[in-house]
């Protein structure tokens, strides 16, 4: 007498049609994920562009602030030296 395992008795063998259906669903899922990844790539590119713009603007503001501070310092020193 051959003994069958309980697992083989409870789950039938998948048919070729079942496997093909699962492959079709997996293909659809992969296609959807590919579209999501493409969308995310585009979003990241836009974010990187905006971040670069903000970074450049921040550098300009810092440079402007230092220039204004330097100008004010020079003005105060010159005014003190010449006594005006």
C-alpha positions in Angstrom: 0.0 0.0 0.0 1.3 3.4 -0.9 0.7 6.2 1.5 -0.2 9.6 0.2 0.8 12.7 2.2 -2.0 14.8 3.6 -0.7 17.8 1.7 -1.1 16.1 -1.7 -4.6 15.0 -0.9 -5.8 18.5 0.1 -4.4 20.5 -2.8 -5.0 19.4 -6.4 -2.3 19.7 -9.0 -2.6 23.0 -10.9 -3.6 22.6 -14.5 -1.7 24.2 -17.4 -4.6 26.7 -17.7 -4.3 27.7 -14.0 -0.6 28.3 -14.5 -1.2 30.3 -17.7 -3.8 32.4 -15.9 -1.4 33.1 -13.0 1.3 34.1 -15.5 -1.1 36.4 -17.2 -1.9 38.1 -13.9 1.8 38.3 -13.0 2.5 39.9 -16.4 -0.3 42.5 -15.8 1.1 43.2 -12.3 4.7 43.6 -13.7 3.4 46.0 -16.4 1.5 48.0 -13.8 4.6 48.2 -11.6 6.7 49.2 -14.6 4.3 52.1 -15.2 4.5 53.1 -11.5 8.3 53.0 -11.6 8.3 55.2 -14.7 6.0 57.7 -13.0 8.1 57.7 -9.9 11.3 58.3 -12.0 9.6 61.4 -13.6 8.5 62.7 -10.2 12.0 62.3 -8.8 13.5 64.2 -11.8 11.0 67.1 -11.3 11.8 67.1 -7.6 15.6 67.2 -8.3 15.1 70.1 -10.7 13.1 72.0 -8.0 15.6 71.2 -5.3 18.4 72.4 -7.5 16.5 75.7 -8.1 15.9 76.2 -4.4 19.5 75.4 -3.6 20.7 78.0 -6.1 18.3 80.6 -4.8 19.4 80.0 -1.3 23.0 80.5 -2.3 22.1 83.8 -4.0 20.3 84.9 -0.8 23.3 84.1 1.4 25.7 85.9 -1.0 23.4 88.9 -1.0 23.2 88.9 2.8 27.0 88.8 3.1 27.4 91.6 0.5 24.9 93.8 2.4 26.7 93.1 5.7 30.0 93.9 4.1 28.7 97.1 2.6 27.2 98.2 5.9 30.4 97.4 7.7 32.5 99.4 5.2 30.0 102.3 5.5 30.3 102.3 9.3 34.1 102.2 9.2 34.4 105.0 6.7 31.9 107.1 8.6 33.8 106.5 11.8 37.2 107.3 10.2 36.1 110.5 8.5 33.8 111.6 11.3 30.7 112.3 9.4 
